[in-house]
Amino acid sequence: MKKQILILGSGFAGMWAAISAARLAHMNDRDDIVITVLAPQPELRVRPRFYENHVASLVSPLMPLFTATGVNFIAGSVERIDTNEKIVWYKDAQGGTVFASYDRLVLATGSNAKRAPVPGVEKHTFDIDQLESAQVFEKHLSSLVNQAPTPARNTVVVCGGGFTGIELATELPARLRELFGPGIQTKVVVVERGAVIGGRYSEALRGVIEQASEALDIEWRLNAEITAIDENGVTLKDGSHIASSTVVWTAGVQANALTEQFVAERDNQGRLYVDENLQIRGVPGVYATGDVANAASDDVGNTALMTCQHAIQLGKFAGNNVAASVLDLPPIPYRQVNYVTCLDLGSWGAVYTEGWDQKVQSVREEAKKIKIAITNELIYPPKAEREIAFSAADPLAKFV
Ligand SMILES: Cc1cc2nc3c(=O)[nH]c(=O)nc-3n(C[C@H](O)[C@H](O)[C@H](O)COP(=O)(O)OP(=O)(O)OC[C@H]3O[C@@H](n4cnc5c(N)ncnc54)[C@H](O)[C@@H]3O)c2cc1C
């Protein structure tokens, strides 16, 4: 009887888990293992680029890659996981509820933006978290040219000054200029609860973000708490009001809700704690990877972040280890010691740092070249050729 490895999600982690599992089965000459990815679409959506224009193009088809590596694909959206019966229930492409059974399961269903419970937040804010919502935001931005040129029309408020908020805010001046043409006074305001710009980052990185913000004329409202959002803009706790037709929520992200279906411990972002082989603690035969996993990335206390940098490697290790458990081979403990950040800063350039202490290595045009190499090439799927894909899926191959 063939063993079924079922991988939920075709993002960075799910895609790499599938190829890595197929690689190990192939290396061991085993054709009694069936590897299947179950996700709404056979495509990789390049979320790290969703602050850019033309989001519909930021998608990479996966069927040729799956065919080349012998991975099956089922189109569907999982609704329930039954670990006793070892089945998942999902809505298929026709809207019917069907099930798929498994011997081993890999959860790789990613994360979603999480809005704070502020009055008006659901109705009056955009986000750039998923392809569909980023498309809605892009359509709204384009429609602004048809509105009267009031200060509210010309102002975008970005709620949250983390990496996503900074990348969007610094990109927006150029996007608005392109939209409205020269001579129109536009404004981008970042509303941030912290007391300083980039408070969670190293001093050197903070300095660069401040410099770029100043050059791009981005206004930071620090120590700011949003109390209400409506069609006219954002109200802060100090009583001030920012008139804006465009409010974008970027603060907060939560692991996909399927993580709640396991009797297992989760962190405050909803991620499942996994062991060093990426198996969910206390749930035998089920692995979690990418944004749904809380995994130690080294021996000195660092934990994988919700980044595609980590999701790609977590995927390769999870795929290898789930296949190893079927093949009765030793797993490879997950380790990812190197950590870099590369933050786009719009027309000012970018900043590239290395290490967990975020030492700035390059800025402006030089860093921008690195950013483009990462987001336009490095994180995309490998070529749909078996040997190339398998070689890239080796968890021990150098990544960054
Ligand atoms: C605007 C933005 C900017 C970012 N910038 C960066 C950056 O600069 N650098 C960086 O490293 N990271 C960045 N990230 C984070 C990065 O995109 C995520 O960490 C990464 O996508 C996580 O990969 P994943 O495979 O775990 O999840 P995802 O890429 O989200 O993939 C999840 C997959 O699961 C599928 N799925 C979801 N629900 C179900 C279900 N019920 N049933 C079946 N399938 C399901 C989805 O369709 C998708 O295929 C950014 C994210 C955003 C939104």
The ligand as an SDF file (V2000), in Angstrom:
LIG
                    3D

 53 58  0  0  0  0  0  0  0  0999 V2000
    3.2470   42.7580    2.3220 C   0  0  0  0  0  0  0  0  0  0  0  0
    4.1840   41.6850    2.8180 C   0  0  0  0  0  0  0  0  0  0  0  0
    5.5530   41.9090    2.7750 C   0  0  0  0  0  0  0  0  0  0  0  0
    6.4270   40.9210    3.2130 C   0  0  0  0  0  0  0  0  0  0  0  0
    7.7720   41.1560    3.1210 N   0  0  0  0  0  0  0  0  0  0  0  0
    8.6340   40.1810    3.4270 C   0  0  0  0  0  0  0  0  0  0  0  0
   10.0390   40.3720    3.2180 C   0  0  0  0  0  0  0  0  0  0  0  0
   10.4900   41.4320    2.7880 O   0  0  0  0  0  0  0  0  0  0  0  0
   10.8600   39.3370    3.5180 N   0  0  0  0  0  0  0  0  0  0  0  0
   10.3970   38.1530    3.9770 C   0  0  0  0  0  0  0  0  0  0  0  0
   11.2000   37.2440    4.2190 O   0  0  0  0  0  0  0  0  0  0  0  0
    9.0850   37.9450    4.2120 N   0  0  0  0  0  0  0  0  0  0  0  0
    8.1870   38.9240    3.9430 C   0  0  0  0  0  0  0  0  0  0  0  0
    6.8420   38.7230    4.1230 N   0  0  0  0  0  0  0  0  0  0  0  0
    6.3790   37.5050    4.8090 C   0  0  0  0  0  0  0  0  0  0  0  0
    6.2580   36.3050    3.8710 C   0  0  0  0  0  0  0  0  0  0  0  0
    5.4700   36.6240    2.7520 O   0  0  0  0  0  0  0  0  0  0  0  0
    5.6500   35.1320    4.6320 C   0  0  0  0  0  0  0  0  0  0  0  0
    6.4300   34.8840    5.7760 O   0  0  0  0  0  0  0  0  0  0  0  0
    5.6130   33.8880    3.7500 C   0  0  0  0  0  0  0  0  0  0  0  0
    4.7120   34.0840    2.6710 O   0  0  0  0  0  0  0  0  0  0  0  0
    5.2120   32.6570    4.5600 C   0  0  0  0  0  0  0  0  0  0  0  0
    5.2190   31.5450    3.7260 O   0  0  0  0  0  0  0  0  0  0  0  0
    4.2220   30.3390    4.0000 P   0  0  0  0  0  0  0  0  0  0  0  0
    4.4690   29.3320    2.9470 O   0  0  0  0  0  0  0  0  0  0  0  0
    4.2960   29.9380    5.4200 O   0  0  0  0  0  0  0  0  0  0  0  0
    2.7720   30.9880    3.8160 O   0  0  0  0  0  0  0  0  0  0  0  0
    2.0980   31.6330    2.5290 P   0  0  0  0  0  0  0  0  0  0  0  0
    3.1030   32.1390    1.5930 O   0  0  0  0  0  0  0  0  0  0  0  0
    1.0910   32.5800    3.0550 O   0  0  0  0  0  0  0  0  0  0  0  0
    1.3560   30.4200    1.8370 O   0  0  0  0  0  0  0  0  0  0  0  0
    0.2440   29.8000    2.4600 C   0  0  0  0  0  0  0  0  0  0  0  0
   -0.3880   28.8130    1.4950 C   0  0  0  0  0  0  0  0  0  0  0  0
   -1.4490   28.1320    2.1730 O   0  0  0  0  0  0  0  0  0  0  0  0
   -2.6180   28.1700    1.3840 C   0  0  0  0  0  0  0  0  0  0  0  0
   -3.7750   28.0520    2.2750 N   0  0  0  0  0  0  0  0  0  0  0  0
   -4.2230   28.9600    3.1670 C   0  0  0  0  0  0  0  0  0  0  0  0
   -5.3330   28.4860    3.7780 N   0  0  0  0  0  0  0  0  0  0  0  0
   -5.5710   27.2610    3.2580 C   0  0  0  0  0  0  0  0  0  0  0  0
   -6.5700   26.2720    3.4850 C   0  0  0  0  0  0  0  0  0  0  0  0
   -7.5520   26.4360    4.3540 N   0  0  0  0  0  0  0  0  0  0  0  0
   -6.5060   25.1120    2.7510 N   0  0  0  0  0  0  0  0  0  0  0  0
   -5.5110   24.9140    1.8600 C   0  0  0  0  0  0  0  0  0  0  0  0
   -4.5450   25.8140    1.6110 N   0  0  0  0  0  0  0  0  0  0  0  0
   -4.5780   26.9760    2.3000 C   0  0  0  0  0  0  0  0  0  0  0  0
   -2.4990   29.4970    0.6400 C   0  0  0  0  0  0  0  0  0  0  0  0
   -3.3430   29.5150   -0.4840 O   0  0  0  0  0  0  0  0  0  0  0  0
   -1.0160   29.4640    0.2730 C   0  0  0  0  0  0  0  0  0  0  0  0
   -0.8200   28.6350   -0.8360 O   0  0  0  0  0  0  0  0  0  0  0  0
    5.9270   39.6940    3.7140 C   0  0  0  0  0  0  0  0  0  0  0  0
    4.5530   39.4700    3.7500 C   0  0  0  0  0  0  0  0  0  0  0  0
    3.6770   40.4500    3.3160 C   0  0  0  0  0  0  0  0  0  0  0  0
    2.1950   40.1900    3.3450 C   0  0  0  0  0  0  0  0  0  0  0  0
  1  2  1  0
  2  3  1  0
  2 52  2  0
  3  4  2  0
  4  5  1  0
  4 50  1  0
  5  6  2  0
  6  7  1  0
  6 13  1  0
  7  8  2  0
  7  9  1  0
  9 10  1  0
 10 11  2  0
 10 12  1  0
 12 13  2  0
 13 14  1  0
 14 15  1  0
 14 50  1  0
 15 16  1  0
 16 17  1  0
 16 18  1  0
 18 19  1  0
 18 20  1  0
 20 21  1  0
 20 22  1  0
 22 23  1  0
 23 24  1  0
 24 25  2  0
 24 26  1  0
 24 27  1  0
 27 28  1  0
 28 29  2  0
 28 30  1  0
 28 31  1  0
 31 32  1  0
 32 33  1  0
 33 34  1  0
 33 48  1  0
 34 35  1  0
 35 36  1  0
 35 46  1  0
 36 37  1  0
 36 45  1  0
 37 38  2  0
 38 39  1  0
 39 40  1  0
 39 45  2  0
 40 41  1  0
 40 42  2  0
 42 43  1  0
 43 44  2  0
 44 45  1  0
 46 47  1  0
 46 48  1  0
 48 49  1  0
 50 51  2  0
 51 52  1  0
 52 53  1  0
M  END
$$$$
